[in-house]
Amino acid sequence: MITLEDIRANEKIRKLIQHADMTLKQIGYTEHGFRHAEIVAERAGRLLRELGYDERRAQLAEIAGYLHDIGNVVNRIHHAQHSAHIVLSLLPEMGMDYDEVLDVAMAVGNHHEGEGDPISDISAALILADKSDVHYSRVRNPDTVAFDIHDRVNYAAKDSKLIVADANTIELSILIDPDISSVMEYFEIFMTRMIESRRAAKFLDKDFQLVINGIRLT
């Protein structure tokens, strides 16, 4: 079976991630390279494991998490669908079972808010993992923080954790420096992502809760 280690070791995939991130760097987007891929893969896989899903489903969530943004190499617009098309070509070439290829492609193609839906356990885990990665280290140029709200909100986020808080709740906890960005600015740009996260948690039969600076927002 193809594992995340096989995905990491594939030279084509490494080049896709590198060039996709270069594309976003040129248009001023936050980091979408190996760091983001690793974090989303880890969180998606861990989430399904903690919820009691089959180990292979968790492994496929890891693979989907690692590959979900490679379509940015084509264009940021509809990048989720571009990513899915690349997955449909690349993973069979690596020898992955075709049912598993389709599971990964379905998740990848539906991960972006406004362009997809949580349509499987893998898809829902990927959405939650992707939307949870808000962190200052993703800002490429701190000089832009003063005038770019997206950079400012990310730069203000000193820590973010996605956890299964209890039997009924998936929780995203974020530590924001209020001297850099306000909580209201966070909601101004991330509201659609939080709505999508709630939909994904509901697919997994869980509630979604957001905790900012220790305050639970319900």
C-alpha positions as MATLAB code, in Angstrom:
seq = 'MITLEDIRANEKIRKLIQHADMTLKQIGYTEHGFRHAEIVAERAGRLLRELGYDERRAQLAEIAGYLHDIGNVVNRIHHAQHSAHIVLSLLPEMGMDYDEVLDVAMAVGNHHEGEGDPISDISAALILADKSDVHYSRVRNPDTVAFDIHDRVNYAAKDSKLIVADANTIELSILIDPDISSVMEYFEIFMTRMIESRRAAKFLDKDFQLVINGIRLT';
ca = [
       0.000    0.000    0.000;
       1.151    3.525   -0.791;
       1.947    5.446    2.405;
       2.797    9.029    3.279;
       6.474    8.053    3.281;
       6.144    6.991   -0.375;
       4.436   10.291   -1.172;
       7.175   12.301    0.545;
       9.876   10.424   -1.343;
       8.348   10.931   -4.801;
      10.407   13.451   -6.773;
       7.485   14.615   -8.917;
       5.467   15.409   -5.810;
       8.370   17.303   -4.276;
       8.665   19.423   -7.407;
       4.910   20.008   -7.542;
       4.857   21.291   -3.964;
       7.918   23.471   -4.533;
       6.572   25.043   -7.718;
       3.030   25.438   -6.379;
       4.422   27.350   -3.407;
       6.591   29.453   -5.725;
       3.452   30.376   -7.675;
       1.707   31.586   -4.530;
       4.784   33.448   -3.356;
       4.766   35.450   -6.576;
       1.189   36.606   -6.000;
       1.732   37.389   -2.327;
       0.081   34.426   -0.607;
       1.191   32.877    2.655;
       3.350   29.743    2.737;
       1.789   26.677    1.104;
       4.915   24.523    0.877;
       6.279   21.516    2.724;
       5.576   22.974    6.167;
       1.859   23.416    5.434;
       1.651   20.033    3.687;
       3.196   18.236    6.672;
       0.978   19.964    9.234;
      -2.238   19.317    7.327;
      -1.259   15.679    6.709;
      -0.461   15.107   10.385;
      -3.622   16.770   11.676;
      -5.951   15.050    9.207;
      -4.556   11.601    9.975;
      -4.463   12.147   13.732;
      -8.036   13.439   13.742;
      -9.418   10.266   12.166;
      -7.316    8.062   14.447;
      -8.563    9.871   17.548;
     -12.133    9.522   16.315;
     -11.688    5.765   15.961;
     -11.616    5.448   12.185;
      -9.822    2.623   10.396;
      -6.035    3.075   10.190;
      -6.043    2.987    6.390;
      -8.602    5.816    6.282;
      -6.280    7.841    8.496;
      -3.364    7.090    6.177;
      -5.380    8.214    3.153;
      -6.283   11.410    5.021;
      -2.557   12.004    5.541;
      -1.908   11.539    1.833;
      -4.778   13.867    0.898;
      -3.458   16.425    3.365;
      -0.003   16.318    1.885;
      -1.254   16.688   -1.702;
      -4.219   19.036   -1.303;
      -2.524   22.225   -2.590;
      -0.384   20.915   -5.472;
      -2.904   22.310   -7.971;
      -1.665   25.810   -7.177;
       1.068   25.012   -9.677;
      -1.615   25.512  -12.339;
      -3.516   28.429  -10.811;
      -4.800   29.577   -7.436;
      -8.303   29.800   -8.878;
      -9.940   26.347   -8.673;
      -6.705   24.979   -7.220;
      -8.572   22.217   -5.375;
      -9.904   20.833   -8.646;
      -6.490   21.191  -10.302;
      -5.016   19.261   -7.375;
      -7.582   16.491   -7.783;
      -6.813   16.099  -11.494;
      -3.105   15.780  -10.735;
      -3.862   13.197   -8.027;
      -5.937   11.176  -10.507;
      -2.936   11.017  -12.811;
      -0.085   10.717  -10.345;
      -1.246    8.177   -7.752;
      -2.163    5.404  -10.230;
       1.309    5.907  -11.721;
       2.698    5.156   -8.252;
       0.664    1.943   -8.069;
      -2.066    2.986   -5.645;
      -5.300    1.005   -5.641;
      -7.756    2.946   -7.796;
     -10.540    3.009   -5.188;
      -8.060    4.679   -2.835;
      -6.992    7.093   -5.574;
     -10.603    8.153   -5.948;
     -11.003    8.564   -2.169;
      -7.999   10.911   -2.089;
      -9.061   12.821   -5.210;
     -12.587   13.348   -3.859;
     -11.203   14.791   -0.644;
      -8.620   16.997   -2.334;
     -11.107   18.323   -4.880;
     -13.546   19.361   -2.150;
     -11.231   20.948    0.424;
     -11.547   24.622   -0.528;
     -14.333   26.694    1.003;
     -16.952   27.833   -1.478;
     -15.876   25.243   -4.041;
     -16.472   21.941   -2.288;
     -18.233   20.015    0.429;
     -17.320   17.496    3.125;
     -18.304   14.372    1.206;
     -16.367   11.694    3.135;
     -14.532   11.089    6.392;
     -11.240   11.831    4.608;
     -12.673   14.994    3.079;
     -13.987   16.271    6.410;
     -10.689   15.596    8.181;
      -8.789   17.389    5.413;
     -11.034   20.456    5.612;
     -10.619   20.732    9.381;
      -6.855   20.220    9.220;
      -6.361   22.723    6.405;
      -8.449   25.483    7.976;
      -6.717   25.032   11.330;
      -3.263   26.018   10.072;
      -3.182   29.696   11.005;
       0.336   30.623   12.141;
       2.809   33.490   12.067;
       5.484   31.370   10.381;
       3.395   31.257    7.198;
       3.888   35.004    6.618;
       6.675   35.437    4.082;
       7.353   39.133    4.610;
       6.541   40.648    8.034;
       6.853   44.114    6.463;
       3.454   43.535    4.806;
       1.675   43.004    8.138;
       0.935   46.725    8.499;
      -1.252   46.871    5.388;
      -2.320   43.291    4.491;
      -5.049   41.893    6.743;
      -4.373   38.264    5.761;
      -0.702   38.570    6.669;
      -1.572   40.477    9.819;
      -4.018   37.850   11.109;
      -1.644   34.995   10.334;
       1.272   36.874   11.894;
      -0.765   37.478   15.036;
      -1.501   33.744   15.422;
       1.260   32.464   17.679;
      -0.164   28.966   18.062;
      -3.032   26.867   16.725;
      -4.158   23.396   17.777;
      -6.805   21.073   16.382;
      -7.963   18.506   18.936;
     -10.763   16.116   19.752;
     -11.800   17.864   22.956;
     -14.322   15.251   24.088;
     -16.634   12.594   22.716;
     -18.796   15.204   20.984;
     -16.460   18.057   20.093;
     -13.673   18.936   17.688;
     -11.922   22.075   18.886;
      -9.688   24.609   17.176;
      -7.716   26.644   19.702;
      -5.807   29.715   18.511;
      -3.552   32.087   20.434;
      -3.698   35.563   18.867;
      -1.487   38.521   19.790;
      -4.007   41.405   20.114;
      -1.234   43.947   19.610;
      -0.887   42.712   16.016;
      -4.456   41.843   15.041;
      -7.856   41.868   16.686;
     -10.165   38.889   17.031;
     -12.655   40.772   14.846;
     -10.105   40.884   12.015;
      -9.734   37.124   12.321;
     -13.468   36.677   11.807;
     -13.476   39.217    8.979;
     -11.329   37.007    6.771;
     -11.846   33.502    8.209;
     -15.600   33.327    8.775;
     -16.190   31.206    5.653;
     -13.438   28.828    6.772;
     -15.010   28.413   10.185;
     -18.407   27.715    8.615;
     -16.801   25.057    6.434;
     -15.055   23.604    9.493;
     -18.403   23.358   11.278;
     -19.891   21.542    8.286;
     -16.943   19.143    8.235;
     -17.260   18.401   11.957;
     -20.990   17.797   11.502;
     -20.216   15.244    8.768;
     -18.099   13.412   11.375;
     -21.079   13.650   13.769;
     -19.262   16.154   16.016;
     -19.704   19.761   17.092;
     -17.065   22.298   16.113;
     -15.890   24.845   18.653;
     -13.459   27.716   18.262;
     -11.379   28.894   21.227;
      -9.416   32.143   20.844;
      -7.069   33.214   23.628;
      -8.791   30.821   25.981;
     -12.283   32.141   25.290;
     -14.719   29.606   23.869;
     -16.852   31.075   21.079;
     -20.126   29.262   20.524;
];
